[in-house]
């Protein structure tokens, strides 16, 4: 697969993923653009582009969070839908999306990345562990802590998981 084919096929998904992580569609575009520029420079050396680029986006988000604290803005349905066609989301109705994004924004960065990869991207523990460069047990622990925090924060609706845990 060429770099151009990869971008044509995966750009919408990468933008949506980065938007959920950053909670800022403009920052998400910056993160994805920076990552794709770096990936293009070493494209021939990348063995598994989808996983590698997703890890790059995750690392760029984590690095951004370490470098500076910025004001988070709420993402609306229109902004997310404009970045790419909406995907079916059986975990929550659209009227719960904004509340969920707000709750996700309160989580520590690694917990947030693990939860988004599990429930938004449907990754398994081993896939998340590869992206976050930690053990599968650490992934499970991060997700467990995050879900406890979300419940304590007032999540009143049951979240139906669609992930593929091991």
KEKEDO-786522 format. One record per residue: y, x, z of N, C-alpha, C in turn; residue number from 0. Coordinates in Angstrom, 3 decimals. Each point is the difference from the previous one (the first is absolute). Layout:
<sites>
+----------+----------+----------+----------+----------+----------+----------+----------+----------+-----+
!     n_py !     n_px !     n_pz !    ca_py !    ca_px !    ca_pz !     c_py !     c_px !     c_pz !  nr !
+----------+----------+----------+----------+----------+----------+----------+----------+----------+-----+
!        Y !        X !        Z !        Y !        X !        Z !        Y !        X !        Z ! NUM !
...
+----------+----------+----------+----------+----------+----------+----------+----------+----------+-----+
</sites>
This chain:
<sites>
+----------+----------+----------+----------+----------+----------+----------+----------+----------+-----+
!     n_py !     n_px !     n_pz !    ca_py !    ca_px !    ca_pz !     c_py !     c_px !     c_pz !  nr !
+----------+----------+----------+----------+----------+----------+----------+----------+----------+-----+
!   -1.173 !    0.848 !    0.000 !    1.173 !   -0.848 !    0.000 !    1.242 !    0.897 !    0.000 !   0 !
!    0.922 !   -0.299 !   -0.877 !    1.241 !    0.769 !   -0.048 !    0.943 !   -0.473 !    1.098 !   1 !
!    1.009 !    0.820 !    0.271 !    0.991 !   -0.360 !    1.012 !    0.707 !   -1.291 !   -0.385 !   2 !
!    0.362 !   -0.136 !   -1.271 !    0.700 !   -1.188 !   -0.469 !   -0.855 !   -1.255 !    0.180 !   3 !
!   -1.295 !    0.104 !   -0.284 !   -0.910 !   -1.144 !    0.184 !   -0.106 !   -0.362 !    1.482 !   4 !
!   -0.087 !    1.028 !    0.841 !   -0.077 !   -0.232 !    1.439 !    1.235 !   -0.747 !    0.488 !   5 !
!    1.175 !    0.469 !   -0.400 !    1.249 !   -0.633 !    0.441 !    0.070 !   -1.437 !   -0.506 !   6 !
!   -0.362 !   -0.224 !   -1.260 !    0.044 !   -1.353 !   -0.556 !   -0.925 !   -0.937 !    0.767 !   7 !
!   -1.143 !    0.509 !    0.422 !   -0.998 !   -0.829 !    0.686 !    0.306 !   -0.186 !    1.483 !   8 !
!    0.556 !    1.011 !    0.656 !    0.103 !    0.005 !    1.462 !    1.405 !   -0.109 !    0.578 !   9 !
!    1.043 !    0.052 !   -0.813 !    1.355 !    0.044 !    0.529 !    0.327 !   -1.218 !    0.863 !  10 !
!   -0.313 !   -1.215 !   -0.477 !    0.312 !   -1.200 !    0.784 !   -0.660 !    0.046 !    1.375 !  11 !
!   -1.261 !    0.374 !    0.041 !   -0.711 !    0.075 !    1.275 !    0.576 !    1.059 !    0.923 !  12 !
!    0.368 !    1.157 !   -0.551 !    0.603 !    1.048 !    0.823 !    1.347 !   -0.442 !    0.564 !  13 !
!    0.797 !   -0.685 !   -0.805 !    1.296 !   -0.489 !    0.483 !   -0.171 !   -1.043 !    1.100 !  14 !
!   -0.954 !   -0.913 !   -0.174 !   -0.231 !   -1.018 !    1.025 !   -0.495 !    0.656 !    1.293 !  15 !
!   -0.915 !    0.954 !   -0.119 !   -0.520 !    0.719 !    1.166 !    1.136 !    0.726 !    0.728 !  16 !
!    0.812 !    0.729 !   -0.742 !    1.107 !    0.741 !    0.610 !    1.030 !   -0.941 !    0.615 !  17 !
!    0.210 !   -1.175 !   -0.612 !    0.952 !   -0.968 !    0.546 !   -0.488 !   -0.538 !    1.341 !  18 !
!   -1.290 !   -0.264 !    0.109 !   -0.537 !   -0.480 !    1.271 !    0.113 !    1.090 !    1.062 !  19 !
!   -0.285 !    1.251 !   -0.372 !    0.107 !    1.092 !    0.972 !    1.437 !    0.221 !    0.462 !  20 !
!    0.928 !    0.056 !   -0.936 !    1.381 !    0.351 !    0.336 !    0.831 !   -1.186 !    0.444 !  21 !
!   -0.404 !   -1.197 !   -0.408 !    0.761 !   -1.216 !    0.263 !    1.384 !    0.073 !   -0.651 !  22 !
!    0.096 !    0.771 !   -1.080 !    1.258 !    0.180 !   -0.723 !   -0.341 !    0.250 !   -1.468 !  23 !
!    0.233 !   -0.973 !   -0.871 !   -0.401 !    0.157 !   -1.404 !    0.688 !    1.155 !   -0.714 !  24 !
!    1.219 !    0.323 !    0.381 !    0.706 !    1.106 !   -0.638 !   -0.593 !    1.341 !    0.431 !  25 !
!   -0.292 !    0.125 !    1.278 !   -0.645 !    1.220 !    0.491 !   -1.395 !    0.123 !   -0.601 !  26 !
!   -0.713 !   -1.115 !   -0.132 !   -1.341 !    0.024 !   -0.584 !    0.047 !    0.545 !   -1.425 !  27 !
!    0.993 !   -0.427 !   -0.765 !    0.136 !    0.517 !   -1.367 !    0.262 !    1.502 !    0.016 !  28 !
!    0.823 !    0.464 !    0.927 !    0.275 !    1.431 !    0.112 !   -1.260 !    0.779 !    0.360 !  29 !
!   -0.757 !   -0.519 !    0.967 !   -1.224 !    0.657 !    0.435 !   -0.986 !    0.104 !   -1.163 !  30 !
!   -0.225 !   -1.103 !   -0.694 !   -0.962 !   -0.002 !   -1.111 !    0.487 !    0.908 !   -1.124 !  31 !
!    1.286 !   -0.025 !   -0.305 !    0.524 !    0.857 !   -1.060 !   -0.203 !    1.472 !    0.345 !  32 !
!    0.331 !    0.396 !    1.225 !   -0.182 !    1.389 !    0.410 !   -1.466 !    0.414 !   -0.083 !  33 !
!   -0.875 !   -0.878 !    0.457 !   -1.432 !    0.298 !   -0.014 !   -0.506 !    0.143 !   -1.434 !  34 !
!    0.398 !   -0.922 !   -0.867 !   -0.482 !    0.060 !   -1.385 !    0.524 !    1.242 !   -0.727 !  35 !
!    1.208 !    0.418 !    0.298 !    0.515 !    1.229 !   -0.609 !   -0.828 !    1.206 !    0.433 !  36 !
!   -0.324 !    0.065 !    1.276 !   -0.823 !    1.111 !    0.485 !   -1.422 !   -0.082 !   -0.556 !  37 !
!   -0.559 !   -1.205 !   -0.076 !   -1.358 !   -0.169 !   -0.518 !   -0.073 !    0.379 !   -1.480 !  38 !
!    1.031 !   -0.325 !   -0.757 !    0.006 !    0.314 !   -1.429 !   -0.065 !    1.510 !   -0.232 !  39 !
!    0.641 !    0.763 !    0.862 !    0.027 !    1.453 !   -0.152 !   -1.380 !    0.623 !    0.167 !  40 !
!   -0.868 !   -0.622 !    0.800 !   -1.339 !    0.565 !    0.211 !   -1.099 !   -0.975 !   -0.415 !  41 !
!    0.294 !   -0.853 !   -0.948 !   -0.914 !   -1.076 !   -0.393 !   -1.378 !    0.513 !   -0.397 !  42 !
!   -0.067 !    1.088 !   -0.742 !   -1.287 !    0.520 !   -0.477 !   -0.885 !    0.492 !    1.138 !  43 !
!    0.567 !    0.301 !    1.162 !   -0.766 !    0.508 !    1.141 !   -0.454 !   -1.095 !    0.956 !  44 !
!    0.423 !   -1.233 !   -0.224 !   -0.312 !   -1.094 !    0.918 !   -1.348 !   -0.603 !   -0.400 !  45 !
!   -0.967 !    0.049 !    0.932 !   -1.354 !   -0.481 !   -0.301 !   -0.120 !   -1.520 !    0.092 !  46 !
!    0.588 !   -0.596 !    1.019 !   -0.092 !   -1.453 !    0.211 !    1.423 !   -0.553 !    0.107 !  47 !
!    0.656 !   -0.260 !   -1.125 !    1.421 !   -0.392 !    0.021 !    0.344 !   -1.190 !    0.892 !  48 !
!   -0.735 !   -1.122 !   -0.012 !    0.437 !   -1.129 !    0.845 !    0.070 !    0.361 !    1.487 !  49 !
!   -1.023 !    0.648 !    0.513 !   -0.024 !    0.372 !    1.411 !    1.047 !    1.072 !    0.293 !  50 !
!    0.090 !    0.984 !   -0.876 !    0.930 !    1.101 !    0.206 !    1.450 !   -0.488 !    0.008 !  51 !
!    0.358 !   -0.827 !   -0.962 !    1.378 !   -0.490 !   -0.081 !    0.306 !   -0.939 !    1.162 !  52 !
!   -0.954 !   -0.844 !    0.382 !    0.207 !   -0.886 !    1.155 !    0.227 !    0.847 !    1.250 !  53 !
!   -0.770 !    1.076 !    0.156 !    0.185 !    0.896 !    1.145 !    1.391 !    0.634 !   -0.062 !  54 !
!    0.439 !    0.383 !   -1.201 !    1.336 !    0.578 !   -0.142 !    1.086 !   -0.998 !    0.423 !  55 !
!   -0.158 !   -1.257 !   -0.395 !    0.981 !   -1.031 !    0.386 !   -0.014 !   -0.157 !    1.522 !  56 !
!   -1.191 !   -0.055 !    0.583 !   -0.115 !   -0.140 !    1.456 !    0.658 !    1.184 !    0.705 !  57 !
!   -0.296 !    1.216 !   -0.468 !    0.579 !    1.192 !    0.623 !    1.517 !    0.042 !   -0.160 !  58 !
!    0.489 !   -0.411 !   -1.151 !    1.451 !   -0.034 !   -0.212 !    0.651 !   -0.993 !    0.965 !  59 !
!   -0.643 !   -1.160 !    0.193 !    0.511 !   -0.980 !    0.961 !   -0.002 !    0.596 !    1.417 !  60 !
!   -1.116 !    0.625 !    0.392 !   -0.087 !    0.573 !    1.344 !    1.032 !    1.109 !    0.177 !  61 !
!    0.209 !    0.820 !   -1.022 !    1.000 !    1.071 !    0.075 !    1.401 !   -0.578 !    0.110 !  62 !
!    0.274 !   -1.041 !   -0.779 !    1.313 !   -0.636 !    0.057 !    0.268 !   -0.522 !    1.404 !  63 !
!   -1.005 !   -0.610 !    0.619 !    0.178 !   -0.559 !    1.342 !    0.266 !    1.117 !    1.012 !  64 !
!   -0.592 !    1.173 !   -0.202 !    0.234 !    1.102 !    0.925 !    1.386 !    0.603 !   -0.185 !  65 !
!    0.488 !    0.031 !   -1.251 !    1.272 !    0.658 !   -0.300 !    1.204 !   -0.766 !    0.515 !  66 !
!   -0.028 !   -1.306 !   -0.092 !    1.199 !   -0.758 !    0.359 !   -0.367 !   -1.407 !    0.418 !  67 !
!    0.803 !   -0.553 !    0.855 !   -0.138 !   -1.398 !    0.369 !    1.041 !   -0.753 !   -0.797 !  68 !
!   -0.454 !   -0.961 !   -0.780 !    0.918 !   -0.751 !   -0.852 !   -0.092 !   -1.471 !    0.339 !  69 !
!    1.045 !   -0.710 !   -0.357 !    0.046 !   -1.442 !    0.230 !   -0.986 !   -0.668 !   -0.946 !  70 !
!   -0.844 !   -0.841 !    0.564 !   -0.986 !   -0.718 !   -0.793 !    0.600 !   -1.333 !   -0.414 !  71 !
!   -0.251 !   -0.394 !   -1.253 !    0.462 !   -1.281 !   -0.492 !   -1.202 !   -0.869 !   -0.293 !  72 !
!    0.179 !   -1.273 !    0.167 !   -1.087 !   -0.935 !   -0.224 !   -0.280 !   -0.137 !   -1.490 !  73 !
!   -1.284 !   -0.019 !   -0.347 !   -0.403 !   -0.208 !   -1.389 !   -0.269 !   -1.477 !   -0.207 !  74 !
!    0.591 !   -0.562 !   -1.015 !   -0.224 !   -1.413 !   -0.284 !   -1.113 !   -0.148 !   -1.022 !  75 !
!   -0.502 !   -1.207 !   -0.147 !   -1.035 !   -0.281 !   -1.002 !    0.496 !    0.374 !   -1.388 !  76 !
!    1.262 !   -0.322 !   -0.301 !    0.545 !    0.267 !   -1.327 !    0.002 !    1.492 !   -0.307 !  77 !
!    0.366 !    0.822 !    0.993 !    0.050 !    1.448 !   -0.214 !   -1.403 !    0.538 !   -0.259 !  78 !
!   -0.974 !   -0.399 !    0.821 !   -1.376 !    0.461 !   -0.194 !   -0.561 !   -0.480 !   -1.333 !  79 !
!    0.259 !   -1.259 !   -0.352 !   -0.523 !   -0.540 !   -1.249 !    0.640 !    0.670 !   -1.212 !  80 !
!    1.260 !    0.435 !    0.132 !    0.672 !    0.657 !   -1.116 !   -0.593 !    1.377 !   -0.292 !  81 !
!   -0.628 !    0.619 !    1.008 !   -0.600 !    1.321 !   -0.185 !   -1.324 !   -0.062 !   -0.733 !  82 !
!   -0.610 !   -1.149 !   -0.059 !   -1.271 !   -0.160 !   -0.690 !   -0.533 !   -1.385 !    0.256 !  83 !
!   -0.937 !   -0.414 !   -0.800 !   -0.539 !   -1.343 !    0.192 !   -0.652 !   -0.129 !    1.378 !  84 !
!    0.217 !   -1.132 !    0.674 !   -0.593 !   -0.169 !    1.327 !   -1.520 !   -0.060 !   -0.087 !  85 !
!   -0.628 !    0.585 !    0.990 !   -1.454 !   -0.026 !    0.073 !   -0.404 !   -1.049 !    1.026 !  86 !
!   -1.138 !   -0.629 !   -0.189 !   -0.435 !   -0.986 !    0.994 !   -0.107 !    0.647 !    1.373 !  87 !
!    0.465 !   -0.683 !    1.015 !   -0.009 !    0.528 !    1.356 !   -0.643 !   -1.011 !    0.932 !  88 !
!   -1.335 !    0.037 !    0.148 !   -0.667 !   -0.979 !    0.847 !    0.255 !    0.224 !    1.489 !  89 !
!    0.581 !    1.133 !    0.389 !    0.209 !    0.292 !    1.412 !    1.140 !   -0.816 !    0.598 !  90 !
!    0.923 !   -0.432 !   -0.814 !    1.124 !   -0.758 !    0.552 !    0.696 !   -0.765 !   -1.112 !  91 !
!    0.534 !   -1.117 !    0.334 !    0.783 !   -0.772 !   -0.967 !    1.326 !    0.719 !   -0.217 !  92 !
!    0.655 !   -0.300 !   -1.109 !    1.258 !    0.681 !   -0.306 !    1.056 !   -0.207 !    1.082 !  93 !
!   -0.024 !   -1.111 !    0.679 !    1.003 !   -0.216 !    1.043 !   -0.230 !    0.906 !    1.206 !  94 !
!   -1.171 !    0.644 !    0.088 !   -0.290 !    0.936 !    1.087 !    0.267 !    1.447 !   -0.402 !  95 !
!    0.245 !    0.250 !   -1.283 !    0.147 !    1.374 !   -0.483 !    1.178 !    0.709 !    0.661 !  96 !
!    1.151 !   -0.650 !    0.060 !    1.162 !    0.651 !    0.594 !   -0.224 !    0.310 !    1.480 !  97 !
!   -0.616 !   -0.929 !    0.702 !   -0.288 !    0.241 !    1.414 !   -0.961 !    1.175 !    0.161 !  98 !
!   -1.001 !    0.069 !   -0.864 !   -0.965 !    1.097 !    0.075 !    0.667 !    1.337 !   -0.326 !  99 !
!    0.851 !    0.037 !   -1.014 !    0.698 !    1.239 !   -0.341 !    0.880 !    0.462 !    1.154 ! 100 !
!    0.643 !   -0.946 !    0.650 !    0.820 !    0.345 !    1.155 !   -0.826 !    0.578 !    1.140 ! 101 !
!   -1.165 !   -0.602 !    0.239 !   -0.882 !    0.524 !    1.045 !   -0.553 !    1.368 !   -0.374 ! 102 !
!   -0.376 !    0.180 !   -1.259 !   -0.508 !    1.298 !   -0.450 !    1.043 !    1.100 !    0.190 ! 103 !
!    1.256 !   -0.358 !   -0.213 !    1.078 !    0.982 !    0.119 !    0.138 !    0.521 !    1.426 ! 104 !
!   -0.546 !   -0.713 !    0.986 !    0.108 !    0.438 !    1.394 !   -1.098 !    0.987 !    0.391 ! 105 !
!   -1.012 !    0.155 !   -0.842 !   -1.130 !    0.876 !    0.340 !    0.354 !    1.469 !   -0.204 ! 106 !
!   -0.634 !    0.887 !    0.779 !    0.134 !    1.436 !   -0.287 !   -0.509 !    0.296 !   -1.412 ! 107 !
!    0.511 !    1.042 !   -0.628 !   -0.224 !    0.226 !   -1.428 !   -1.471 !    0.137 !   -0.389 ! 108 !
!   -0.808 !    0.707 !    0.767 !   -1.405 !    0.166 !   -0.389 !   -0.778 !   -1.303 !    0.170 ! 109 !
!    0.306 !   -0.753 !    1.049 !   -0.642 !   -1.298 !    0.173 !    0.388 !   -0.920 !   -1.145 ! 110 !
!    1.264 !    0.026 !   -0.362 !    0.475 !   -0.857 !   -1.090 !   -0.686 !    0.362 !   -1.308 ! 111 !
!   -0.089 !    1.284 !   -0.305 !   -0.661 !    0.432 !   -1.237 !   -1.461 !   -0.425 !    0.004 ! 112 !
!   -0.698 !    0.155 !    1.121 !   -1.412 !   -0.381 !    0.080 !   -0.184 !   -1.501 !   -0.196 ! 113 !
!    0.851 !   -0.807 !    0.634 !   -0.098 !   -1.455 !   -0.139 !    0.286 !   -0.434 !   -1.434 ! 114 !
!    1.035 !    0.573 !   -0.598 !    0.342 !   -0.372 !   -1.381 !   -1.131 !    0.391 !   -0.944 ! 115 !
!   -0.559 !    1.188 !    0.169 !   -1.100 !    0.418 !   -0.871 !   -1.221 !   -0.893 !    0.180 ! 116 !
!   -0.282 !   -0.427 !    1.240 !   -1.176 !   -0.828 !    0.250 !    0.188 !   -1.418 !   -0.514 ! 117 !
!    1.060 !   -0.662 !    0.451 !    0.130 !   -1.434 !   -0.252 !    0.815 !   -0.346 !   -1.246 ! 118 !
!    0.846 !    0.914 !   -0.445 !    0.783 !   -0.283 !   -1.196 !   -0.671 !    0.589 !   -1.240 ! 119 !
!   -0.569 !    1.194 !    0.143 !   -0.626 !    0.681 !   -1.128 !   -1.530 !   -0.120 !    0.009 ! 120 !
!   -0.567 !   -0.577 !    1.058 !   -1.455 !   -0.213 !    0.114 !   -0.807 !    1.296 !   -0.055 ! 121 !
!    0.507 !    1.059 !    0.603 !   -0.712 !    1.274 !    0.031 !   -0.983 !    0.014 !    1.174 ! 122 !
!   -1.066 !    0.750 !   -0.157 !   -0.985 !    0.166 !    1.075 !    0.494 !    1.081 !    0.968 ! 123 !
!   -0.681 !    0.119 !    1.147 !    0.376 !    1.012 !    0.987 !   -0.029 !    1.393 !   -0.605 ! 124 !
!   -1.041 !    0.300 !   -0.777 !   -0.118 !    1.343 !   -0.567 !    1.095 !    0.268 !   -1.029 ! 125 !
!    0.383 !   -1.002 !   -0.778 !    1.085 !    0.175 !   -0.972 !    1.341 !    0.216 !    0.717 ! 126 !
!    0.230 !   -0.770 !    1.066 !    1.227 !    0.162 !    0.776 !    0.025 !    1.375 !    0.656 ! 127 !
!   -1.144 !    0.404 !    0.546 !   -0.092 !    1.310 !    0.642 !    0.322 !    1.116 !   -0.997 ! 128 !
!   -0.455 !   -0.142 !   -1.233 !    0.296 !    1.011 !   -1.025 !    1.495 !    0.052 !   -0.296 ! 129 !
!    0.637 !   -1.156 !   -0.062 !    1.431 !   -0.041 !   -0.304 !    0.818 !    0.543 !    1.164 ! 130 !
!   -0.352 !   -0.396 !    1.222 !    0.754 !    0.431 !    1.179 !   -0.461 !    1.357 !    0.539 ! 131 !
!   -1.084 !    0.516 !   -0.582 !   -0.570 !    1.291 !    0.409 !   -0.342 !    0.024 !    1.482 ! 132 !
!   -0.852 !   -0.942 !    0.366 !   -0.483 !   -0.070 !    1.370 !   -1.426 !   -0.547 !   -0.052 ! 133 !
!   -0.625 !   -0.178 !    1.138 !   -1.347 !   -0.535 !    0.041 !   -0.010 !   -1.517 !   -0.074 ! 134 !
!   -1.148 !   -0.545 !   -0.420 !   -0.141 !   -1.457 !   -0.092 !    0.164 !   -0.639 !    1.375 ! 135 !
!   -0.457 !    0.676 !    1.058 !    0.160 !   -0.567 !    1.343 !    1.476 !   -0.059 !    0.396 ! 136 !
!    0.792 !    0.967 !   -0.450 !    1.435 !   -0.021 !    0.259 !    0.641 !   -1.175 !   -0.721 ! 137 !
!   -0.448 !   -0.259 !   -1.221 !    0.511 !   -1.146 !   -0.764 !   -0.278 !   -1.287 !    0.764 ! 138 !
!   -1.233 !   -0.177 !    0.448 !   -0.355 !   -1.216 !    0.745 !    0.844 !   -0.126 !    1.265 ! 139 !
!    0.224 !    1.108 !    0.689 !    0.803 !   -0.007 !    1.211 !    1.453 !   -0.385 !   -0.303 ! 140 !
!    0.569 !    0.584 !   -1.054 !    1.378 !   -0.315 !   -0.382 !    0.141 !   -1.480 !   -0.348 ! 141 !
!   -0.966 !   -0.521 !   -0.749 !    0.053 !   -1.410 !   -0.396 !   -0.165 !   -0.907 !    1.221 ! 142 !
!   -0.896 !    0.352 !    0.891 !   -0.207 !   -0.797 !    1.208 !    1.276 !   -0.056 !    0.836 ! 143 !
!    0.640 !    1.142 !    0.181 !    1.248 !    0.042 !    0.773 !    1.088 !   -0.815 !   -0.690 ! 144 !
!    0.072 !    0.134 !   -1.317 !    1.023 !   -0.734 !   -0.753 !   -0.202 !   -1.503 !    0.132 ! 145 !
!   -1.244 !   -0.460 !   -0.136 !   -0.264 !   -1.434 !    0.103 !    0.307 !   -0.520 !    1.400 ! 146 !
!   -0.295 !    0.795 !    1.015 !    0.344 !   -0.388 !    1.371 !    1.511 !   -0.133 !    0.143 ! 147 !
!    0.730 !    0.955 !   -0.548 !    1.466 !   -0.050 !    0.045 !    0.527 !   -1.229 !   -0.729 ! 148 !
!   -0.566 !   -0.281 !   -1.177 !    0.445 !   -1.168 !   -0.767 !   -0.271 !   -1.295 !    0.765 ! 149 !
!   -1.164 !   -0.098 !    0.616 !   -0.313 !   -1.204 !    0.792 !    0.975 !   -0.154 !    1.164 ! 150 !
!    0.274 !    1.103 !    0.683 !    0.919 !   -0.050 !    1.139 !    1.427 !   -0.314 !   -0.442 ! 151 !
!    0.335 !    0.340 !   -1.233 !    1.345 !   -0.245 !   -0.514 !    0.214 !   -1.459 !   -0.375 ! 152 !
!   -1.021 !   -0.795 !    0.106 !    0.186 !   -1.422 !   -0.222 !   -0.611 !   -0.541 !   -1.269 ! 153 !
!   -0.923 !    0.718 !   -0.576 !   -0.672 !   -0.504 !   -1.190 !   -0.835 !   -1.205 !    0.420 ! 154 !
!    0.404 !   -1.199 !   -0.447 !   -0.638 !   -1.224 !    0.464 !   -1.041 !   -0.528 !   -0.963 ! 155 !
!   -0.026 !    0.534 !   -1.207 !   -0.955 !   -0.469 !   -0.990 !   -1.121 !    1.006 !   -0.160 ! 156 !
!   -1.175 !   -0.489 !   -0.249 !   -1.135 !    0.880 !   -0.232 !    0.152 !    0.659 !   -1.356 ! 157 !
!   -0.219 !    1.312 !   -0.027 !    0.049 !    0.731 !   -1.257 !   -1.435 !    0.150 !   -0.497 ! 158 !
!   -0.267 !   -0.540 !   -1.191 !   -1.316 !    0.110 !   -0.600 !   -0.072 !    1.349 !   -0.688 ! 159 !
!   -0.950 !    0.848 !    0.436 !   -0.091 !    1.323 !   -0.586 !   -0.772 !   -0.052 !   -1.303 ! 160 !
!    0.504 !    0.739 !   -0.971 !   -0.688 !    0.079 !   -1.299 !   -0.392 !    1.426 !   -0.292 ! 161 !
!    0.216 !    0.879 !    0.959 !   -0.324 !    1.417 !   -0.199 !   -1.490 !    0.215 !   -0.066 ! 162 !
!   -0.370 !    1.239 !   -0.277 !   -1.401 !    0.352 !   -0.125 !   -0.364 !    1.027 !    1.042 ! 163 !
!    0.002 !   -0.377 !    1.300 !   -0.316 !    0.970 !    1.023 !   -1.445 !    0.465 !   -0.119 ! 164 !
!   -0.230 !    1.200 !    0.452 !   -1.366 !    0.539 !   -0.075 !   -0.832 !   -0.469 !    1.158 ! 165 !
+----------+----------+----------+----------+----------+----------+----------+----------+----------+-----+
</sites>
